[in-house]
Amino acid sequence: MSIGPVNFISPVTGVSPVSTGLAPAEKVSLGAGAGFGSMLADHLGSVRNAQAATDTAAVQAATGDLGDVHDYMIKSAQSGIMTELTVAVRNKAVEAFSEIMRMQV
Amino acid sequence: MGLFDAMSIAGSGLTVHRKWLDAVSDNLSNINTVKPTSEEAFRQRYVVAQAVDYGSGRGGATVAGVIFGNAEGRLVHEPGHPLADEGGYVRYPDIDMSSQMTQLIMAQRGYQANIAVVERAQSAYQAALQLGRGGS
């Protein structure tokens, strides 16, 4: 049996772009860096407020104006936890950043 | 509900029970306060506790007010007392010591229960902070 010669394959003229349904050039507004930064700033603000409330309660406890002992202890526990949370968030962010910086180009 | 609601709610409960303890202490310290019959007797203090935003908001408790008890008191016949009137009667407050001691125990146990809530909530939040510590 004989094998016919290979025919010349017509080149690919043009491929219509795949329609995904998304509007073109629609930038995602919340980039990873901007969102995280504003979240951290809000968080630091609330941590500062919590620490200010704790300091006020501490002054009241020292001068004898404090009505409730448990009030000061709860406020100091809350501000301690919030500070630890902020430190943990910062550690994670630094870790992720240095992980990326370590990438070989 | 926010971040530390369990601790704040327990804190409000602690305040209510502390005020209850103060009221019981006030009643017990004045249990032998004698008044002449021309004045009203020492009135027993009742602390009225009220739920805050029941079912819809922050939760917790607050003291809505203090109610004063019976002004009549008990008329006791003590003719030798300097404050006694012509019949020899003086007014003692109408406070039952045994019921006040019961309330004292209830207030103390309520206070301890709220403290247990605060401690448990604090250790729960600390455990949540440990979540991300191990891996990267």
gemmi code that builds the backbone of each chain (N, CA, C; Angstrom):
import gemmi

chains = {
    "A": [
        ("MET", (0.847, -1.173, 0.000), (0.000, 0.000, 0.000), (0.883, 1.224, 0.000)),
        ("SER", (0.359, 2.286, -0.501), (1.184, 3.481, -0.599), (0.609, 4.550, 0.313)),
        ("ILE", (1.542, 5.337, 0.853), (1.151, 6.400, 1.773), (1.198, 7.699, 0.999)),
        ("GLY", (0.111, 8.430, 1.059), (0.066, 9.660, 0.295), (1.023, 10.684, 0.865)),
        ("PRO", (1.410, 11.640, 0.031), (2.327, 12.674, 0.515), (1.619, 13.536, 1.567)),
        ("VAL", (2.472, 14.162, 2.388), (1.941, 15.034, 3.449), (1.468, 16.319, 2.804)),
        ("ASN", (0.255, 16.698, 3.090), (-0.273, 17.933, 2.519), (0.138, 19.113, 3.372)),
        ("PHE", (0.175, 20.239, 2.696), (0.544, 21.445, 3.397), (-0.665, 21.877, 4.236)),
        ("ILE", (-0.406, 22.055, 5.521), (-1.511, 22.425, 6.422), (-1.635, 23.928, 6.401)),
        ("SER", (-2.844, 24.412, 6.170), (-3.028, 25.859, 6.128), (-2.730, 26.425, 7.519)),
        ("PRO", (-2.040, 27.564, 7.569), (-1.660, 28.110, 8.870), (-2.892, 28.642, 9.603)),
        ("VAL", (-2.728, 28.752, 10.864), (-3.811, 29.284, 11.705), (-3.913, 30.771, 11.460)),
        ("THR", (-5.076, 31.206, 10.999), (-5.189, 32.599, 10.597), (-5.396, 33.521, 11.787)),
        ("GLY", (-6.294, 33.179, 12.619), (-6.545, 34.066, 13.755), (-7.446, 33.352, 14.746)),
        ("VAL", (-7.161, 33.555, 15.928), (-7.971, 32.912, 16.966), (-8.801, 33.989, 17.639)),
        ("SER", (-10.102, 33.789, 17.653), (-10.940, 34.784, 18.329), (-10.704, 34.642, 19.835)),
        ("PRO", (-10.605, 35.763, 20.518), (-10.317, 35.688, 21.961), (-11.477, 35.028, 22.708)),
        ("VAL", (-11.112, 34.341, 23.725), (-12.113, 33.626, 24.520), (-12.904, 34.640, 25.306)),
        ("SER", (-14.196, 34.519, 25.200), (-15.033, 35.475, 25.933), (-15.312, 34.911, 27.327)),
        ("THR", (-14.815, 35.620, 28.320), (-15.007, 35.121, 29.689), (-16.197, 35.748, 30.388)),
        ("GLY", (-16.747, 36.776, 29.786), (-17.907, 37.395, 30.421), (-17.536, 38.562, 31.316)),
        ("LEU", (-16.262, 38.783, 31.571), (-15.875, 39.898, 32.435), (-15.740, 41.153, 31.605)),
        ("ALA", (-16.064, 42.280, 32.199), (-15.872, 43.549, 31.507), (-14.378, 43.796, 31.375)),
        ("PRO", (-13.938, 44.294, 30.254), (-12.495, 44.437, 30.072), (-11.945, 45.547, 30.940)),
        ("ALA", (-10.715, 45.399, 31.336), (-9.967, 46.414, 32.081), (-10.696, 46.799, 33.370)),
        ("GLU", (-11.267, 45.812, 34.040), (-11.925, 46.127, 35.318), (-10.939, 45.806, 36.410)),
        ("LYS", (-10.294, 46.851, 36.914), (-9.269, 46.621, 37.913), (-9.908, 46.212, 39.229)),
        ("VAL", (-9.322, 45.268, 39.871), (-9.775, 44.920, 41.224), (-9.357, 46.043, 42.144)),
        ("SER", (-10.338, 46.647, 42.842), (-10.029, 47.868, 43.588), (-9.143, 47.578, 44.788)),
        ("LEU", (-9.361, 46.480, 45.496), (-8.610, 46.257, 46.725), (-7.396, 45.409, 46.419)),
        ("GLY", (-6.267, 46.044, 46.161), (-5.036, 45.294, 46.003), (-4.596, 44.760, 47.354)),
        ("ALA", (-3.780, 43.779, 47.343), (-3.394, 43.121, 48.598), (-2.694, 44.107, 49.518)),
        ("GLY", (-1.856, 44.951, 48.979), (-1.084, 45.841, 49.847), (-1.935, 46.916, 50.468)),
        ("ALA", (-2.828, 47.549, 49.670), (-3.610, 48.677, 50.176), (-4.577, 48.208, 51.252)),
        ("GLY", (-5.284, 47.098, 51.041), (-6.268, 46.628, 52.009), (-5.636, 46.268, 53.328)),
        ("PHE", (-4.508, 45.590, 53.266), (-3.862, 45.163, 54.490), (-3.359, 46.349, 55.285)),
        ("GLY", (-2.850, 47.361, 54.586), (-2.318, 48.519, 55.281), (-3.397, 49.262, 56.039)),
        ("SER", (-4.568, 49.473, 55.374), (-5.637, 50.215, 56.052), (-6.205, 49.399, 57.201)),
        ("MET", (-6.260, 48.080, 57.024), (-6.771, 47.238, 58.114), (-5.853, 47.332, 59.326)),
        ("LEU", (-4.537, 47.326, 59.050), (-3.576, 47.416, 60.153), (-3.690, 48.762, 60.855)),
        ("ALA", (-3.915, 49.839, 60.071), (-4.016, 51.172, 60.673), (-5.240, 51.254, 61.580)),
        ("ASP", (-6.388, 50.713, 61.116), (-7.578, 50.715, 61.957), (-7.342, 49.923, 63.233)),
        ("HIS", (-6.674, 48.792, 63.046), (-6.426, 47.922, 64.193), (-5.566, 48.623, 65.227)),
        ("LEU", (-4.514, 49.324, 64.746), (-3.631, 50.032, 65.679), (-4.386, 51.130, 66.412)),
        ("GLY", (-5.336, 51.782, 65.718), (-6.133, 52.808, 66.374), (-6.945, 52.238, 67.527)),
        ("SER", (-7.567, 51.099, 67.299), (-8.380, 50.518, 68.366), (-7.499, 50.000, 69.500)),
        ("VAL", (-6.294, 49.520, 69.181), (-5.372, 49.083, 70.237), (-4.978, 50.279, 71.091)),
        ("ARG", (-4.725, 51.440, 70.422), (-4.336, 52.624, 71.178), (-5.458, 53.066, 72.104)),
        ("ASN", (-6.726, 53.006, 71.592), (-7.858, 53.386, 72.435), (-7.981, 52.462, 73.638)),
        ("ALA", (-7.778, 51.167, 73.396), (-7.896, 50.214, 74.506), (-6.831, 50.481, 75.555)),
        ("GLN", (-5.610, 50.796, 75.103), (-4.546, 51.067, 76.070), (-4.804, 52.372, 76.812)),
        ("ALA", (-5.391, 53.366, 76.133), (-5.723, 54.617, 76.820), (-6.764, 54.366, 77.901)),
        ("ALA", (-7.766, 53.536, 77.590), (-8.794, 53.218, 78.592), (-8.167, 52.497, 79.782)),
        ("THR", (-7.214, 51.591, 79.487), (-6.546, 50.880, 80.586), (-5.765, 51.845, 81.462)),
        ("ASP", (-5.074, 52.816, 80.836), (-4.293, 53.772, 81.626), (-5.202, 54.629, 82.502)),
        ("THR", (-6.358, 55.049, 81.943), (-7.303, 55.829, 82.754), (-7.755, 55.035, 83.976)),
        ("ALA", (-8.096, 53.764, 83.727), (-8.534, 52.923, 84.843), (-7.414, 52.724, 85.860)),
        ("ALA", (-6.153, 52.640, 85.383), (-5.031, 52.458, 86.304), (-4.859, 53.690, 87.188)),
        ("VAL", (-5.017, 54.883, 86.579), (-4.909, 56.118, 87.366), (-6.021, 56.170, 88.407)),
        ("GLN", (-7.232, 55.766, 87.995), (-8.343, 55.768, 88.944), (-8.101, 54.796, 90.085)),
        ("ALA", (-7.513, 53.656, 89.752), (-7.234, 52.677, 90.805), (-6.212, 53.235, 91.793)),
        ("ALA", (-5.232, 53.971, 91.289), (-4.190, 54.511, 92.166), (-4.740, 55.613, 93.059)),
        ("THR", (-5.660, 56.444, 92.521), (-6.182, 57.535, 93.334), (-7.368, 57.104, 94.174)),
        ("GLY", (-7.872, 55.907, 93.953), (-8.986, 55.428, 94.758), (-10.352, 55.725, 94.185)),
        ("ASP", (-10.417, 56.259, 92.950), (-11.703, 56.566, 92.348), (-12.337, 55.364, 91.687)),
        ("LEU", (-11.576, 54.278, 91.535), (-12.080, 53.166, 90.751), (-13.240, 52.495, 91.463)),
        ("GLY", (-14.395, 52.435, 90.802), (-15.551, 51.818, 91.427), (-15.425, 50.307, 91.491)),
        ("ASP", (-14.939, 49.718, 90.407), (-14.912, 48.261, 90.326), (-13.505, 47.776, 90.004)),
        ("VAL", (-13.000, 46.896, 90.829), (-11.673, 46.335, 90.586), (-11.670, 45.518, 89.306)),
        ("HIS", (-12.766, 44.769, 89.093), (-12.793, 43.879, 87.931), (-12.785, 44.682, 86.636)),
        ("ASP", (-13.293, 45.924, 86.691), (-13.305, 46.771, 85.503), (-11.903, 46.967, 84.959)),
        ("TYR", (-10.965, 47.355, 85.843), (-9.596, 47.575, 85.426), (-8.960, 46.280, 84.932)),
        ("MET", (-9.207, 45.167, 85.642), (-8.556, 43.907, 85.249), (-9.052, 43.446, 83.890)),
        ("ILE", (-10.358, 43.606, 83.614), (-10.895, 43.194, 82.314), (-10.320, 44.086, 81.221)),
        ("LYS", (-10.249, 45.410, 81.481), (-9.710, 46.308, 80.455), (-8.247, 45.985, 80.173)),
        ("SER", (-7.456, 45.698, 81.218), (-6.049, 45.403, 80.977), (-5.888, 44.072, 80.251)),
        ("ALA", (-6.762, 43.087, 80.542), (-6.686, 41.817, 79.811), (-7.024, 42.034, 78.337)),
        ("GLN", (-8.046, 42.854, 78.074), (-8.439, 43.116, 76.695), (-7.316, 43.812, 75.934)),
        ("SER", (-6.711, 44.849, 76.521), (-5.674, 45.564, 75.790), (-4.438, 44.685, 75.620)),
        ("GLY", (-4.154, 43.792, 76.579), (-3.040, 42.861, 76.426), (-3.253, 41.916, 75.260)),
        ("ILE", (-4.485, 41.386, 75.146), (-4.764, 40.463, 74.044), (-4.692, 41.189, 72.714)),
        ("MET", (-5.218, 42.431, 72.668), (-5.195, 43.174, 71.409), (-3.768, 43.492, 70.999)),
        ("THR", (-2.905, 43.814, 71.974), (-1.510, 44.088, 71.638), (-0.830, 42.835, 71.097)),
        ("GLU", (-1.114, 41.695, 71.751), (-0.523, 40.439, 71.261), (-0.994, 40.123, 69.853)),
        ("LEU", (-2.277, 40.410, 69.587), (-2.819, 40.153, 68.252), (-2.123, 41.023, 67.221)),
        ("THR", (-1.893, 42.296, 67.571), (-1.212, 43.192, 66.646), (0.195, 42.701, 66.355)),
        ("VAL", (0.893, 42.257, 67.402), (2.258, 41.751, 67.212), (2.251, 40.519, 66.325)),
        ("ALA", (1.262, 39.633, 66.518), (1.181, 38.420, 65.697), (0.919, 38.782, 64.241)),
        ("VAL", (0.039, 39.756, 64.014), (-0.254, 40.182, 62.641), (0.999, 40.744, 61.986)),
        ("ARG", (1.735, 41.571, 62.741), (2.957, 42.156, 62.192), (3.985, 41.080, 61.869)),
        ("ASN", (4.098, 40.089, 62.753), (5.058, 39.013, 62.514), (4.717, 38.249, 61.248)),
        ("LYS", (3.433, 37.968, 61.064), (3.009, 37.240, 59.874), (3.297, 38.039, 58.613)),
        ("ALA", (3.036, 39.344, 58.676), (3.263, 40.173, 57.494), (4.742, 40.212, 57.140)),
        ("VAL", (5.597, 40.373, 58.146), (7.039, 40.418, 57.908), (7.528, 39.082, 57.365)),
        ("GLU", (6.980, 38.001, 57.913), (7.377, 36.659, 57.477), (7.012, 36.443, 56.007)),
        ("ALA", (5.788, 36.848, 55.644), (5.368, 36.690, 54.257), (6.240, 37.521, 53.335)),
        ("PHE", (6.552, 38.751, 53.758), (7.379, 39.633, 52.949), (8.767, 39.050, 52.745)),
        ("SER", (9.377, 38.572, 53.816), (10.726, 38.039, 53.663), (10.725, 36.739, 52.872)),
        ("GLU", (9.624, 35.981, 52.958), (9.495, 34.775, 52.137), (9.539, 35.119, 50.654)),
        ("ILE", (8.837, 36.194, 50.319), (8.809, 36.609, 48.914), (10.181, 37.133, 48.491)),
        ("MET", (10.827, 37.889, 49.380), (12.125, 38.483, 49.037), (13.175, 37.406, 48.832)),
        ("ARG", (12.942, 36.240, 49.468), (13.941, 35.179, 49.369), (13.860, 34.423, 48.050)),
        ("MET", (12.819, 34.706, 47.293), (12.639, 33.966, 46.038), (13.781, 34.245, 45.078)),
        ("GLN", (14.312, 33.202, 44.463), (15.386, 33.365, 43.473), (14.780, 33.832, 42.174)),
        ("VAL", (15.358, 34.867, 41.593), (14.834, 35.375, 40.332), (15.550, 34.680, 39.197)),
    ],
    "B": [
        ("MET", (-22.100, 41.303, 67.333), (-21.229, 40.982, 68.466), (-19.788, 41.282, 68.108)),
        ("GLY", (-19.065, 41.847, 69.008), (-17.696, 42.270, 68.707), (-16.665, 41.300, 69.209)),
        ("LEU", (-15.483, 41.846, 69.434), (-14.343, 40.983, 69.721), (-14.373, 40.437, 71.134)),
        ("PHE", (-14.626, 41.289, 72.082), (-14.490, 40.906, 73.488), (-15.816, 40.914, 74.218)),
        ("ASP", (-16.902, 40.598, 73.513), (-18.194, 40.755, 74.164), (-18.365, 39.879, 75.387)),
        ("ALA", (-17.804, 38.667, 75.359), (-17.983, 37.784, 76.516), (-17.402, 38.424, 77.762)),
        ("MET", (-16.220, 39.069, 77.608), (-15.593, 39.662, 78.788), (-16.347, 40.892, 79.253)),
        ("SER", (-16.839, 41.707, 78.316), (-17.555, 42.915, 78.729), (-18.880, 42.570, 79.386)),
        ("ILE", (-19.571, 41.563, 78.826), (-20.856, 41.159, 79.410), (-20.643, 40.622, 80.818)),
        ("ALA", (-19.602, 39.786, 80.977), (-19.311, 39.287, 82.320), (-18.919, 40.430, 83.243)),
        ("GLY", (-18.243, 41.451, 82.698), (-17.895, 42.607, 83.518), (-19.122, 43.335, 84.028)),
        ("SER", (-20.146, 43.477, 83.157), (-21.373, 44.129, 83.624), (-22.074, 43.279, 84.678)),
        ("GLY", (-22.026, 41.953, 84.506), (-22.589, 41.069, 85.527), (-21.862, 41.206, 86.850)),
        ("LEU", (-20.519, 41.372, 86.768), (-19.733, 41.559, 87.991), (-20.140, 42.846, 88.693)),
        ("THR", (-20.388, 43.909, 87.924), (-20.807, 45.170, 88.545), (-22.134, 45.013, 89.263)),
        ("VAL", (-23.094, 44.322, 88.616), (-24.411, 44.133, 89.246), (-24.274, 43.345, 90.543)),
        ("HIS", (-23.497, 42.273, 90.519), (-23.361, 41.467, 91.732), (-22.588, 42.196, 92.808)),
        ("ARG", (-21.644, 43.050, 92.401), (-20.918, 43.831, 93.388), (-21.868, 44.815, 94.071)),
        ("LYS", (-22.772, 45.437, 93.298), (-23.732, 46.362, 93.900), (-24.730, 45.625, 94.793)),
        ("TRP", (-25.071, 44.410, 94.409), (-25.942, 43.607, 95.266), (-25.244, 43.323, 96.595)),
        ("LEU", (-23.965, 42.987, 96.507), (-23.171, 42.730, 97.711), (-23.120, 43.979, 98.583)),
        ("ASP", (-22.966, 45.147, 97.943), (-22.945, 46.410, 98.694), (-24.270, 46.642, 99.399)),
        ("ALA", (-25.382, 46.353, 98.712), (-26.698, 46.569, 99.313), (-26.906, 45.640, 100.504)),
        ("VAL", (-26.509, 44.369, 100.342), (-26.662, 43.420, 101.459), (-25.808, 43.863, 102.634)),
        ("SER", (-24.596, 44.335, 102.317), (-23.711, 44.809, 103.379), (-24.318, 46.012, 104.099)),
        ("ASP", (-24.943, 46.899, 103.337), (-25.611, 48.056, 103.919), (-26.739, 47.616, 104.847)),
        ("ASN", (-27.548, 46.657, 104.377), (-28.650, 46.163, 105.200), (-28.135, 45.531, 106.486)),
        ("LEU", (-27.083, 44.725, 106.351), (-26.585, 44.015, 107.534), (-25.922, 44.967, 108.524)),
        ("SER", (-25.251, 45.996, 108.011), (-24.580, 46.894, 108.949), (-25.594, 47.745, 109.696)),
        ("ASN", (-26.787, 47.959, 109.120), (-27.809, 48.778, 109.765), (-28.900, 47.957, 110.394)),
        ("ILE", (-28.627, 46.679, 110.646), (-29.709, 45.812, 111.091), (-30.159, 46.158, 112.511)),
        ("ASN", (-29.312, 46.840, 113.253), (-29.697, 47.252, 114.602), (-29.775, 48.758, 114.743)),
        ("THR", (-30.004, 49.446, 113.652), (-30.104, 50.906, 113.709), (-31.476, 51.284, 114.260)),
        ("VAL", (-31.459, 51.877, 115.430), (-32.707, 52.192, 116.107), (-33.116, 53.619, 115.761)),
        ("LYS", (-34.389, 53.798, 115.502), (-34.911, 55.147, 115.266), (-36.098, 55.360, 116.207)),
        ("PRO", (-36.329, 56.586, 116.599), (-37.533, 56.833, 117.411), (-38.794, 56.658, 116.582)),
        ("THR", (-39.933, 56.495, 117.258), (-41.172, 56.224, 116.532), (-41.625, 57.417, 115.702)),
        ("SER", (-41.106, 58.590, 116.007), (-41.493, 59.764, 115.225), (-40.881, 59.739, 113.835)),
        ("GLU", (-39.739, 59.044, 113.652), (-39.125, 58.953, 112.332), (-39.428, 57.592, 111.725)),
        ("GLU", (-39.113, 57.468, 110.416), (-39.302, 56.163, 109.795), (-38.074, 55.301, 110.079)),
        ("ALA", (-38.265, 53.992, 110.034), (-37.172, 53.076, 110.345), (-36.190, 53.023, 109.184)),
        ("PHE", (-35.052, 52.371, 109.412), (-34.110, 52.133, 108.324), (-34.772, 51.205, 107.312)),
        ("ARG", (-34.807, 51.651, 106.059), (-35.514, 50.894, 105.040), (-34.534, 49.965, 104.337)),
        ("GLN", (-34.941, 48.713, 104.146), (-34.084, 47.731, 103.509), (-33.848, 48.105, 102.042)),
        ("ARG", (-32.582, 47.941, 101.574), (-32.263, 48.269, 100.193), (-32.428, 47.027, 99.321)),
        ("TYR", (-33.137, 47.188, 98.213), (-33.253, 46.140, 97.211), (-32.665, 46.664, 95.919)),
        ("VAL", (-31.707, 45.896, 95.339), (-31.123, 46.312, 94.067), (-31.935, 45.686, 92.944)),
        ("VAL", (-32.374, 46.509, 91.987), (-33.157, 46.007, 90.858), (-32.215, 45.815, 89.676)),
        ("ALA", (-32.040, 44.551, 89.261), (-31.179, 44.251, 88.118), (-32.030, 44.174, 86.862)),
        ("GLN", (-31.466, 44.609, 85.758), (-32.216, 44.643, 84.505), (-31.319, 44.170, 83.375)),
        ("ALA", (-31.889, 43.420, 82.421), (-31.106, 42.966, 81.281), (-30.920, 44.129, 80.309)),
        ("VAL", (-29.755, 44.158, 79.653), (-29.439, 45.229, 78.706), (-29.703, 44.732, 77.291)),
        ("ASP", (-30.555, 45.436, 76.507), (-30.809, 45.103, 75.098), (-31.147, 43.643, 74.935)),
        ("TYR", (-32.140, 43.191, 75.654), (-32.401, 41.760, 75.719), (-32.692, 41.190, 74.339)),
        ("GLY", (-31.850, 40.278, 73.854), (-32.081, 39.580, 72.603), (-31.647, 40.321, 71.366)),
        ("SER", (-31.330, 41.604, 71.457), (-31.083, 42.336, 70.222), (-29.703, 42.968, 70.167)),
        ("GLY", (-29.097, 43.236, 71.290), (-27.875, 44.015, 71.242), (-26.747, 43.427, 72.050)),
        ("ARG", (-26.156, 44.291, 72.843), (-24.901, 43.941, 73.471), (-25.050, 42.856, 74.525)),
        ("GLY", (-26.147, 42.854, 75.248), (-26.298, 41.855, 76.291), (-25.694, 42.322, 77.591)),
        ("GLY", (-25.854, 41.513, 78.618), (-25.311, 41.867, 79.912), (-26.416, 42.337, 80.834)),
        ("ALA", (-26.011, 42.917, 81.955), (-26.979, 43.356, 82.942), (-26.567, 44.714, 83.473)),
        ("THR", (-27.541, 45.411, 84.028), (-27.251, 46.684, 84.662), (-28.193, 46.851, 85.848)),
        ("VAL", (-27.839, 47.753, 86.733), (-28.695, 48.023, 87.882), (-29.652, 49.137, 87.488)),
        ("ALA", (-30.949, 48.808, 87.426), (-31.931, 49.807, 87.010), (-32.206, 50.799, 88.130)),
        ("GLY", (-32.076, 50.360, 89.366), (-32.311, 51.289, 90.468), (-32.305, 50.544, 91.782)),
        ("VAL", (-32.546, 51.282, 92.844), (-32.614, 50.694, 94.177), (-34.000, 50.980, 94.737)),
        ("ILE", (-34.630, 49.946, 95.261), (-35.952, 50.105, 95.881), (-35.774, 50.032, 97.390)),
        ("PHE", (-36.470, 50.886, 98.088), (-36.384, 50.884, 99.549), (-37.592, 50.155, 100.120)),
        ("GLY", (-37.331, 49.414, 101.171), (-38.361, 48.550, 101.714), (-39.264, 49.254, 102.707)),
        ("ASN", (-39.726, 48.480, 103.635), (-40.735, 48.907, 104.572), (-40.215, 50.014, 105.500)),
        ("ALA", (-40.950, 51.116, 105.592), (-40.533, 52.204, 106.469), (-41.109, 52.071, 107.869)),
        ("GLU", (-42.057, 51.145, 108.027), (-42.696, 50.997, 109.339), (-41.722, 50.429, 110.357)),
        ("GLY", (-41.019, 49.383, 109.939), (-40.098, 48.758, 110.875), (-40.838, 47.933, 111.915)),
        ("ARG", (-40.061, 47.426, 112.845), (-40.660, 46.660, 113.939), (-40.696, 47.546, 115.184)),
        ("LEU", (-41.826, 47.597, 115.821), (-41.916, 48.354, 117.069), (-41.516, 47.438, 118.219)),
        ("VAL", (-40.453, 47.818, 118.899), (-39.933, 46.982, 119.986), (-40.058, 47.769, 121.288)),
        ("HIS", (-40.474, 47.080, 122.298), (-40.700, 47.740, 123.584), (-39.404, 47.762, 124.374)),
        ("GLU", (-38.745, 48.926, 124.393), (-37.515, 49.101, 125.179), (-37.614, 50.387, 125.964)),
        ("PRO", (-38.200, 50.367, 127.150), (-38.422, 51.628, 127.873), (-37.142, 52.308, 128.317)),
        ("GLY", (-36.020, 51.540, 128.478), (-34.789, 52.143, 128.938), (-34.002, 52.831, 127.850)),
        ("HIS", (-34.437, 52.694, 126.616), (-33.673, 53.254, 125.497), (-33.833, 54.768, 125.484)),
        ("PRO", (-32.741, 55.522, 125.243), (-32.859, 56.993, 125.232), (-33.784, 57.531, 124.160)),
        ("LEU", (-33.965, 56.756, 123.060), (-34.819, 57.248, 121.973), (-36.269, 56.780, 122.119)),
        ("ALA", (-36.593, 56.094, 123.197), (-37.939, 55.540, 123.311), (-38.953, 56.656, 123.526)),
        ("ASP", (-40.162, 56.423, 123.011), (-41.216, 57.431, 123.193), (-41.927, 57.176, 124.529)),
        ("GLU", (-43.108, 57.803, 124.711), (-43.770, 57.680, 126.021), (-44.152, 56.250, 126.326)),
        ("GLY", (-44.540, 55.488, 125.272), (-44.934, 54.099, 125.514), (-43.755, 53.173, 125.678)),
        ("GLY", (-42.553, 53.670, 125.417), (-41.365, 52.839, 125.555), (-41.000, 52.094, 124.288)),
        ("TYR", (-41.551, 52.545, 123.145), (-41.288, 51.834, 121.886), (-40.239, 52.558, 121.050)),
        ("VAL", (-39.435, 51.746, 120.373), (-38.504, 52.278, 119.376), (-38.703, 51.474, 118.091)),
        ("ARG", (-38.217, 52.045, 117.012), (-38.332, 51.355, 115.711), (-37.020, 50.648, 115.382)),
        ("TYR", (-37.154, 49.358, 115.080), (-36.035, 48.607, 114.526), (-36.312, 48.365, 113.047)),
        ("PRO", (-35.268, 48.224, 112.221), (-35.550, 47.978, 110.797), (-36.141, 46.591, 110.584)),
        ("ASP", (-36.971, 46.514, 109.566), (-37.683, 45.270, 109.260), (-36.818, 44.435, 108.327)),
        ("ILE", (-35.673, 43.965, 108.814), (-34.731, 43.200, 107.987), (-34.535, 41.841, 108.633)),
        ("ASP", (-34.675, 40.796, 107.824), (-34.488, 39.434, 108.313), (-33.048, 39.022, 108.056)),
        ("MET", (-32.309, 38.761, 109.123), (-30.891, 38.484, 108.972), (-30.636, 37.209, 108.181)),
        ("SER", (-31.460, 36.185, 108.367), (-31.207, 34.927, 107.652), (-31.384, 35.107, 106.149)),
        ("SER", (-32.394, 35.860, 105.735), (-32.564, 36.055, 104.294), (-31.443, 36.921, 103.733)),
        ("GLN", (-30.936, 37.848, 104.537), (-29.812, 38.655, 104.077), (-28.553, 37.803, 103.931)),
        ("MET", (-28.344, 36.852, 104.845), (-27.173, 35.983, 104.716), (-27.302, 35.102, 103.474)),
        ("THR", (-28.527, 34.639, 103.193), (-28.736, 33.856, 101.971), (-28.411, 34.677, 100.749)),
        ("GLN", (-28.873, 35.925, 100.740), (-28.584, 36.796, 99.591), (-27.094, 37.067, 99.480)),
        ("LEU", (-26.423, 37.130, 100.625), (-24.972, 37.344, 100.606), (-24.277, 36.200, 99.886)),
        ("ILE", (-24.686, 34.968, 100.193), (-24.088, 33.806, 99.536), (-24.412, 33.813, 98.049)),
        ("MET", (-25.656, 34.147, 97.701), (-26.050, 34.167, 96.282), (-25.261, 35.225, 95.526)),
        ("ALA", (-25.079, 36.397, 96.114), (-24.329, 37.457, 95.448), (-22.873, 37.047, 95.249)),
        ("GLN", (-22.297, 36.410, 96.278), (-20.905, 35.987, 96.161), (-20.748, 34.926, 95.079)),
        ("ARG", (-21.677, 33.956, 95.019), (-21.569, 32.899, 94.018), (-21.798, 33.454, 92.626)),
        ("GLY", (-22.706, 34.411, 92.501), (-22.900, 35.038, 91.208), (-21.652, 35.762, 90.749)),
        ("TYR", (-20.993, 36.457, 91.690), (-19.744, 37.146, 91.384), (-18.687, 36.152, 90.917)),
        ("GLN", (-18.557, 35.023, 91.639), (-17.559, 34.021, 91.256), (-17.863, 33.412, 89.889)),
        ("ALA", (-19.157, 33.210, 89.597), (-19.514, 32.625, 88.300), (-19.116, 33.562, 87.166)),
        ("ASN", (-19.354, 34.879, 87.352), (-18.971, 35.833, 86.310), (-17.464, 35.901, 86.144)),
        ("ILE", (-16.733, 35.763, 87.240), (-15.269, 35.759, 87.140), (-14.804, 34.538, 86.363)),
        ("ALA", (-15.474, 33.391, 86.577), (-15.113, 32.193, 85.816), (-15.331, 32.430, 84.323)),
        ("VAL", (-16.402, 33.134, 83.969), (-16.644, 33.439, 82.558), (-15.514, 34.288, 81.996)),
        ("VAL", (-15.081, 35.298, 82.747), (-14.006, 36.173, 82.264), (-12.734, 35.380, 82.045)),
        ("GLU", (-12.405, 34.515, 83.015), (-11.163, 33.743, 82.886), (-11.210, 32.804, 81.690)),
        ("ARG", (-12.353, 32.109, 81.519), (-12.476, 31.172, 80.403), (-12.395, 31.896, 79.068)),
        ("ALA", (-13.062, 33.071, 78.990), (-13.023, 33.823, 77.740), (-11.603, 34.268, 77.438)),
        ("GLN", (-10.876, 34.697, 78.471), (-9.511, 35.149, 78.258), (-8.629, 34.020, 77.751)),
        ("SER", (-8.755, 32.811, 78.357), (-7.928, 31.697, 77.886), (-8.342, 31.264, 76.483)),
        ("ALA", (-9.633, 31.413, 76.147), (-10.069, 31.080, 74.786), (-9.427, 32.017, 73.777)),
        ("TYR", (-9.403, 33.337, 74.088), (-8.776, 34.282, 73.166), (-7.283, 34.033, 73.054)),
        ("GLN", (-6.635, 33.691, 74.174), (-5.202, 33.394, 74.125), (-4.937, 32.178, 73.241)),
        ("ALA", (-5.817, 31.165, 73.349), (-5.642, 29.967, 72.521), (-5.796, 30.323, 71.050)),
        ("ALA", (-6.718, 31.250, 70.740), (-6.875, 31.653, 69.344), (-5.623, 32.346, 68.840)),
        ("LEU", (-4.952, 33.104, 69.718), (-3.721, 33.774, 69.303), (-2.608, 32.777, 69.007)),
        ("GLN", (-2.674, 31.599, 69.639), (-1.631, 30.602, 69.408), (-1.806, 29.883, 68.086)),
        ("LEU", (-2.948, 30.093, 67.418), (-3.261, 29.311, 66.221), (-2.188, 29.413, 65.160)),
        ("GLY", (-1.764, 30.636, 64.858), (-0.848, 30.804, 63.752), (0.606, 30.698, 64.141)),
        ("ARG", (0.878, 30.450, 65.432), (2.267, 30.526, 65.890), (3.130, 29.399, 65.342)),
        ("GLY", (2.545, 28.185, 65.243), (3.359, 27.011, 64.935), (3.918, 27.040, 63.524)),
        ("GLY", (2.995, 26.919, 62.535), (3.455, 26.851, 61.137), (3.664, 28.235, 60.566)),
        ("SER", (4.010, 28.321, 59.311), (4.210, 29.605, 58.624), (3.094, 29.851, 57.622)),
    ],
}
model = gemmi.Model(1)
for chain_id, residues in chains.items():
    chain = gemmi.Chain(chain_id)
    for i, (resn, *xyz) in enumerate(residues, 1):
        res = gemmi.Residue()
        res.name, res.seqid = resn, gemmi.SeqId(i, " ")
        for name, pos in zip(("N", "CA", "C"), xyz):
            atom = gemmi.Atom()
            atom.name, atom.element = name, gemmi.Element(name[0])
            atom.pos, atom.b_iso = gemmi.Position(*pos), 0.0
            res.add_atom(atom)
        chain.add_residue(res)
    model.add_chain(chain)
structure = gemmi.Structure()
structure.add_model(model)
structure.setup_entities()
